[in-house]
Amino acid sequence: MENDEHKNNPMHGVKLVQVLEELEAHYGWDELDRRIKINCFNNNPSVKSCLKFLRKTPWARTKVENLYLEMLGEKKEQAVPSEND
């Protein structure tokens, strides 16, 4: 039964470092700071400093993970050709 739960969870098996690296590559630190107001995106941002903060701050981690899921959804929509194409 656990396998069914995991296959429906898009965050299963995704490490926080991967989430941050993909978000930074897609949006950049400035846009991440604009979208999620947390100091680690604004003041000398780095993956290492953000990881340290997010591991200790569940509310911020949730926001970052939600933005990651939103980004994945946007990428998926762009990859699927529309009926008009």
Secondary structure, 3 states (H helix, E strand, C coil): CHHHHHHCCCCCCCCHHHHHHHHHHHHHHHHHHHHCCCHHHHCCCCHHHHHHHHHHCHHHHHHHHHHHHHHHHHHHHHHCCCCCC
